[in-house]
Amino acid sequence: MSIIRKHVGPRMSEIVIHGDTVYLAGQVGETGKTVEAQTAEALALVDKFLIEAGSSRQHILQVIIWLKDISDFAGMNSVYDAWVPEGHTPARATSEAKLADPSLLVEVIVTAALVK
């Protein structure tokens, strides 16, 4: 079974497709913005990469969300809940973590099925 990598860099690929599964690298928003703004930007990138890979929000299997501060849970969820398709909610985990850049507030990691 082949592995397709898109937007390949020296450290990671933004998209990896193996079989009928799409794996996205962690997506973040622009630093210096609110958790809501960063979440919206990260989810817009998820949409963009899913479409490029041949998938969609309705085909997301799992979402992992890292928050710099778990007290931002409600703010992040206010954006996420409006974004996730009703009836197509994926498995999800959210946790607090130190992110790669101290000014990042949220990172979103997605695994999805290809659209058939």
NUGURO-359347 format. One record per atom (N, C-alpha, C): atom name; x, y, z. Coordinates in steps of 0.1 Angstrom, whole numbers, always signed. Example, Ala and Ser with C-alpha at 12.3 -4.5 7.8 and 13.67 -1.06 7.14 Angstrom:
R  atomo     xx     yy     zz
R      N   +132    -57    +78
R     CA   +123    -45    +78
R      C   +132    -33    +78
R      N   +128    -22    +71
R     CA   +137    -11    +71
R      C   +129     +0    +79
//
This chain:
R  atomo     xx     yy     zz
R      N     +9    -12     +0
R     CA     +0     +0     +0
R      C     +9    +12     +0
R      N     +6    +22     -9
R     CA    +15    +33    -10
R      C    +12    +44     +1
R      N    +22    +52     +3
R     CA    +20    +64    +12
R      C    +22    +76     +4
R      N    +13    +86     +4
R     CA    +14    +98     -3
R      C    +16   +109     +7
R      N    +26   +117     +5
R     CA    +30   +129    +14
R      C    +28   +142     +6
R      N    +22   +152    +12
R     CA    +20   +165     +5
R      C    +25   +176    +15
R      N    +31   +186     +8
R     CA    +37   +197    +16
R      C    +48   +192    +25
R      N    +57   +185    +19
R     CA    +68   +178    +26
R      C    +79   +188    +30
R      N    +82   +188    +42
R     CA    +93   +197    +47
R      C   +104   +188    +53
R      N   +114   +194    +58
R     CA   +125   +187    +64
R      C   +122   +179    +77
R      N   +111   +184    +84
R     CA   +107   +178    +96
R      C    +94   +171    +96
R      N    +85   +175    +87
R     CA    +72   +169    +87
R      C    +65   +172    +73
R      N    +55   +164    +71
R     CA    +46   +166    +60
R      C    +33   +172    +65
R      N    +26   +181    +58
R     CA    +13   +186    +63
R      C     +2   +176    +62
R      N     +3   +167    +51
R     CA     -7   +157    +48
R      C     +1   +144    +45
R      N     -4   +133    +51
R     CA     +0   +120    +48
R      C    -12   +111    +45
R      N    -12   +105    +34
R     CA    -24    +96    +30
R      C    -18    +82    +29
R      N    -24    +73    +37
R     CA    -21    +58    +36
R      C    -34    +50    +36
R      N    -35    +43    +25
R     CA    -48    +36    +23
R      C    -59    +46    +22
R      N    -69    +44    +30
R     CA    -81    +52    +30
R      C    -81    +62    +41
R      N    -69    +65    +47
R     CA    -68    +74    +59
R      C    -59    +86    +56
R      N    -64    +97    +61
R     CA    -57   +110    +59
R      C    -52   +114    +73
R      N    -39   +117    +74
R     CA    -33   +122    +87
R      C    -29   +137    +84
R      N    -33   +146    +92
R     CA    -28   +160    +91
R      C    -18   +163   +102
R      N     -8   +171    +99
R     CA     +0   +176   +109
R      C     -8   +185   +118
R      N     -2   +188   +130
R     CA     -9   +198   +139
R      C    -10   +211   +132
R      N    -22   +217   +133
R     CA    -25   +230   +127
R      C    -27   +241   +138
R      N    -22   +252   +135
R     CA    -22   +263   +145
R      C    -27   +276   +138
R      N    -31   +286   +146
R     CA    -34   +299   +140
R      C    -22   +309   +142
R      N    -25   +321   +138
R     CA    -14   +331   +139
R      C    -12   +335   +154
R      N     +0   +336   +158
R     CA     +4   +340   +171
R      C     -1   +354   +174
R      N     -3   +356   +187
R     CA     -7   +370   +192
R      C    -22   +372   +191
R      N    -29   +362   +187
R     CA    -44   +364   +186
R      C    -50   +356   +198
R      N    -63   +358   +199
R     CA    -71   +351   +210
R      C    -72   +336   +207
R      N    -75   +328   +217
R     CA    -77   +314   +214
R      C    -88   +311   +204
R      N    -99   +319   +204
R     CA   -109   +318   +195
R      C   -104   +320   +180
R      N    -97   +331   +179
R     CA    -91   +334   +165
R      C    -81   +323   +161
R      N    -73   +319   +170
R     CA    -63   +309   +166
R      C    -70   +296   +163
R      N    -81   +292   +170
R     CA    -88   +280   +167
R      C    -95   +281   +154
R      N   -101   +292   +150
R     CA   -107   +294   +137
R      C    -97   +293   +126
R      N    -86   +299   +128
R     CA    -75   +298   +117
R      C    -70   +283   +116
R      N    -68   +277   +127
R     CA    -63   +263   +126
R      C    -74   +254   +119
R      N    -87   +256   +123
R     CA    -97   +248   +117
R      C    -99   +251   +102
R      N    -96   +263    +98
R     CA    -97   +267    +84
R      C    -86   +260    +76
R      N    -74   +258    +82
R     CA    -63   +251    +76
R      C    -67   +236    +75
R      N    -73   +231    +86
R     CA    -78   +217    +85
R      C    -87   +215    +73
R      N    -97   +224    +72
R     CA   -106   +223    +60
R      C    -98   +223    +47
R      N    -89   +232    +46
R     CA    -81   +233    +33
R      C    -73   +220    +30
R      N    -67   +215    +40
R     CA    -58   +203    +38
R      C    -67   +191    +36
R      N    -78   +190    +43
R     CA    -87   +178    +41
R      C    -93   +178    +26
R      N    -97   +190    +21
R     CA   -102   +191     +7
R      C    -91   +187     -2
R      N    -79   +192     +0
R     CA    -67   +189     -9
R      C    -64   +173     -9
R      N    -66   +167     +3
R     CA    -64   +153     +4
R      C    -75   +144     -1
R      N    -87   +150     -4
R     CA    -98   +142     -9
R      C   -107   +138     +3
R      N   -108   +146    +13
R     CA   -117   +143    +24
R      C   -125   +155    +28
R      N   -131   +155    +40
R     CA   -139   +166    +44
R      C   -142   +165    +59
R      N   -148   +176    +65
R     CA   -152   +176    +79
R      C   -160   +164    +82
R      N   -169   +160    +73
R     CA   -179   +149    +76
R      C   -172   +136    +77
R      N   -159   +135    +73
R     CA   -152   +123    +73
R      C   -141   +122    +83
R      N   -141   +132    +92
R     CA   -131   +132   +103
R      C   -133   +120   +113
R      N   -123   +113   +116
R     CA   -124   +102   +125
R      C   -120   +106   +139
R      N   -109   +114   +140
R     CA   -104   +118   +154
R      C    -98   +131   +153
R      N   -100   +139   +164
R     CA    -94   +152   +166
R      C    -87   +152   +179
R      N    -75   +156   +179
R     CA    -67   +158   +192
R      C    -64   +173   +193
R      N    -67   +179   +204
R     CA    -65   +194   +206
R      C    -56   +196   +218
R      N    -46   +204   +216
R     CA    -37   +208   +226
R      C    -39   +222   +229
R      N    -42   +226   +242
R     CA    -43   +239   +246
R      C    -32   +243   +255
R      N    -27   +255   +253
R     CA    -16   +260   +262
R      C    -21   +261   +276
R      N    -34   +265   +277
R     CA    -40   +267   +291
R      C    -54   +261   +290
R      N    -56   +251   +298
R     CA    -69   +244   +298
R      C    -81   +254   +301
R      N    -78   +265   +307
R     CA    -88   +275   +310
R      C    -94   +281   +297
R      N    -87   +279   +286
R     CA    -92   +283   +273
R      C   -102   +273   +267
R      N   -105   +263   +274
R     CA   -114   +252   +269
R      C   -127   +257   +263
R      N   -134   +266   +271
R     CA   -147   +271   +266
R      C   -145   +280   +254
R      N   -135   +288   +254
R     CA   -133   +297   +242
R      C   -130   +289   +229
R      N   -122   +279   +231
R     CA   -119   +270   +219
R      C   -131   +263   +215
R      N   -139   +257   +224
R     CA   -151   +250   +221
R      C   -162   +259   +214
R      N   -162   +271   +218
R     CA   -172   +280   +211
R      C   -170   +281   +196
R      N   -158   +280   +192
R     CA   -154   +280   +177
R      C   -156   +265   +172
R      N   -150   +256   +179
R     CA   -150   +242   +174
R      C   -165   +237   +173
R      N   -173   +240   +183
R     CA   -187   +235   +182
R      C   -195   +240   +170
R      N   -192   +252   +166
R     CA   -199   +258   +154
R      C   -193   +252   +141
R      N   -181   +247   +142
R     CA   -174   +242   +130
R      C   -177   +227   +127
R      N   -178   +219   +138
R     CA   -179   +204   +136
R      C   -193   +201   +131
R      N   -195   +193   +121
R     CA   -208   +190   +115
R      C   -217   +182   +124
R      N   -229   +187   +126
R     CA   -238   +179   +135
R      C   -240   +166   +129
R      N   -240   +156   +138
R     CA   -242   +142   +133
R      C   -229   +135   +128
R      N   -218   +143   +127
R     CA   -205   +137   +122
R      C   -194   +141   +132
R      N   -198   +142   +145
R     CA   -187   +145   +155
R      C   -177   +133   +156
R      N   -164   +136   +156
R     CA   -154   +126   +156
R      C   -151   +122   +171
R      N   -143   +112   +172
R     CA   -137   +109   +185
R      C   -128   +121   +188
R      N   -127   +126   +201
R     CA   -119   +138   +204
R      C   -113   +137   +217
R      N   -101   +143   +218
R     CA    -94   +144   +231
R      C    -89   +159   +232
R      N    -89   +165   +243
R     CA    -83   +178   +245
R      C    -75   +178   +258
R      N    -63   +184   +257
R     CA    -55   +184   +269
R      C    -46   +197   +269
R      N    -41   +200   +281
R     CA    -32   +211   +282
R      C    -18   +206   +279
R      N    -10   +215   +272
R     CA     +4   +211   +269
R      C    +12   +223   +266
R      N    +25   +222   +268
R     CA    +34   +233   +263
R      C    +35   +231   +248
R      N    +32   +242   +241
R     CA    +33   +241   +226
R      C    +47   +246   +222
R      N    +50   +244   +209
R     CA    +63   +247   +204
R      C    +67   +261   +205
R      N    +57   +270   +203
R     CA    +59   +285   +204
R      C    +51   +290   +216
R      N    +57   +297   +225
R     CA    +49   +301   +237
R      C    +37   +310   +234
R      N    +37   +316   +222
R     CA    +25   +325   +219
R      C    +14   +317   +212
R      N    +16   +304   +210
R     CA     +5   +296   +204
R      C     -4   +292   +216
R      N    -17   +292   +213
R     CA    -27   +289   +224
R      C    -34   +276   +221
R      N    -34   +271   +209
R     CA    -41   +259   +205
R      C    -34   +252   +193
R      N    -34   +239   +193
R     CA    -30   +231   +181
R      C    -40   +220   +179
R      N    -44   +218   +166
R     CA    -54   +208   +163
R      C    -48   +198   +154
R      N    -50   +185   +157
R     CA    -44   +174   +150
R      C    -56   +165   +145
R      N    -57   +162   +132
R     CA    -68   +155   +127
R      C    -64   +143   +119
R      N    -73   +132   +121
R     CA    -72   +120   +112
R      C    -86   +118   +106
R      N    -86   +116    +93
R     CA    -99   +115    +86
R      C    -98   +103    +76
R      N   -110    +99    +71
R     CA   -112    +90    +61
R      C   -112    +97    +47
R      N   -107    +90    +37
R     CA   -109    +96    +23
R      C   -123    +95    +19
R      N   -128   +104    +11
R     CA   -142   +103     +6
R      C   -142    +93     -6
R      N   -151    +84     -5
R     CA   -152    +74    -16
R      C   -165    +76    -23
//
